[in-house]
Amino acid sequence: MEHVDVVIVGAGLSGIGAAYRLSTMSPGTSYAILEARDAMGGTWDLFRYPGVRSDSDMYTLSYPFRPWTDRKSIADGGDIREYIRSTADEHGIAQRIRYGHRVVAASWSSADARWTLTSEVDGELVEQTCSFLFMCSGYYDYDEAYTPDFPGLEDFAGTVVHPQFWPEDLDYQGKKVVVIGSGATAITLLPSMAEEAEHVTMLQRSPTYITSLPGEDALSAGLRKVLPAGLAHRVTRVKNATVAIGFYEFCRRFPSAAKKILLTRAGRSAPDGFDPKHLTPRYDPWDQRLCVVPNGDLWRTLRRGKASIVTDHVDGFDETGIRLTSGQHLDADVVVTATGLKVVALGKVAIDVDGEKVDPNERFVYKGLMISGVPNLAWCIGYTNASWTLRADLSWQYVARLVEHMRSHGYAAGTPDPQGAKGETAPALDLQSGYVQRAAGVLPQQGREKPWTVRQNWFLDAWDNRRTDLDEAMVWTRLDETSRQSAQAS
């Protein structure tokens, strides 16, 4: 049976970044990347709907160790996919990827201080072992999306698709399209599909806060003319992170003022006479993620009359379209259910420690990446209020330092305090978005005090990450103790 020091699950943006940090910060560590699908790229390979793009600027979403040099600040999915692939090739990571390996179970043995992983490979179960398991598969289900139970959907004579499973041969040219949803996916689809469709209607139950950003970063363009690419990238990255996190904090502290700013900007961009109810959410800014519109493409499409927004509820489907509770009927040839993702914990892998099943919802997140009572395992999750990579890179670095720390001190296993947080708790992802609320019984919990909190502030986390105490609230097992336990077991 094959054994490596670290197994990274997932060959997307996070898995490639984790491999780079591990290979450069802990160069003596052997590792393998197990990828369930047959291609690299994760989210950016899975999602192929029209116009798919980043919802964060690329100077914070890209790797800090590999400057983003394209002029686009908000990048297309294909560009991001190529960026991930070329990074893996450039740093010799691609050859460590095992495609078609869907990890279904992970079992920890304290006696052996190692994980035994079970993967589905070509219809068969294959086992391998590792000393440390790093879950870099994100937090949503690749196999199943969320679609509400719409009454009468089976009566609809047209085509129904979910953005997560976009068919390559979908023909919507000259057709009437209804996109159900109001999040980033819906707002991306509306202007993209309107280029070919007769008309696109975005049907939303409640509006989302929308803000426009330029497609190119003027500061970055100027800096690249006078500074080395790496330095220009770092300056732009810090600037953009400062703006994003600063505005988030402003929204949370002064929600009324933030709401006024966002709605005023949106109202000025919308077509003349546009009903403000379609732009006014029922919640405060950043209770859910803000949606970014690059170069105002959404507003231009609405002004051209190629698209419209309807705020209403679905009463049911019929043969020709959708009945709304207001009595209105939306004719449709194609309906896109941009209704959200299904959130999962730890990639749906069945995990046990010494034969005891681990229920993530009964555990606590330690320093934003490990799980109480679970040895030698980390889970990479990004920020909800800023770029995924800002937090992910802190996790990659932490794991690399932790592996080195264990090696230098002769530790076979490190376990965050099994008791976890004390007192008041909250879900690990603290948003009111539907996809997060639906996962309340799935995700781990967080506490109110360090190291059991999941903060949404890159600057504070980056400061702590450089000075973090790797021994804090950790239970260590030395190599000699493991050998003794193994001998006793045999």
Buried (B, 14 or more C-beta within 10 A) or exposed (E): EEBBBBBBBBBBBBBBBBBBBBBEBBEEBEBBBBBBBEBBBBBBBBBBBBBBBBBBBBBBBBBBBBBBEBEBBBBBBBBBBBBBBEBBEEBEBBEBBBBEBBBBBBBBBBBBBBBBBBBBBEEEEBEBBBBBBBBBBBBBBBEBBBBEEBEBBEEBEBBBBBBBBBEEEBEBEEBBBBBBBBBBBBBBBBBBBBEBBEBBBBBBBEBBBBBBBEBBBEBBEEBBEEBEEEEBBBBBBBBBBEBBBEBBBBBBEBBEEBBEBBBEBBEEBBEEEBEEEBBBBEBBBBBBBBBBBBBBBBBBBBBEEBBBBBBBEBBBBBEBBBBBEEEEEBEBBBBBBBBBBBBBBBBBBEBBBEEEEBEBBEBBBBBBBBBBBBBBBBBBBBBBBBBBBBBBBBBBBBBBBBBBBBBEEEBBBBBBBEEBBEEEBBBBBBBEBBBBEBBEEBBBBBBEEBBBBBBBBBBEBBEBBEEBEBEEBBEBBBBEBBBEBBEEEE
